[in-house]
Amino acid sequence: MPPADSRPVDPLDDDDYPAYTMGRAAEMLGTTPAFLRALGEHRLITPLRSEGGHRRYSRYQLRIAARARELVDQGTPIEAACRIIILEDQLEEAQRINEELRAQGREPQPKTTA
């Protein structure tokens, strides 16, 4: 018998579900489809494709795109904005891992370079 909380997840409740077309995503962000394509070219977000080959964006990807737009609106070149967001994400992940290690009573070891 499956656990009581194993009900199916509604795809629209899933932050990673590719629910938004490029046009709708651009409209929601107040930007252009070209901006979203540029984010893909700089490998910040990679939208999934529909069976017809159309780009589809998730809510998570839209949050990332909104952060990129914020930086670009402040005058940051798009290439730099994408790199900043990638580095912010990496830093957040490293901090999360460090917190988990500290909670386990282990200190993270610094990496050494040869």
FENFENNOR-V154576 format. One line per field, one symbol per residue. phi: phi as a letter, one per 30 degrees, with the letter a starting at -180 (. if undefined). burial: + if it has 9 or more other C-alpha atoms within 8 Angstrom, else -. Layout:
phi = ???
burial = ???
//
This chain:
phi = .dedccddddeddcdcddccdedddddddibceddddddddcidbbddcdedjddbccdedddddddddeddddjddedddddedddddddeddddddddddddiccdcddccc
burial = ----------------++++++--+++-+-+++--+--++---++-+-+----++++++-++-++++++-++---+-+--+++-++-----------+--++------------
//
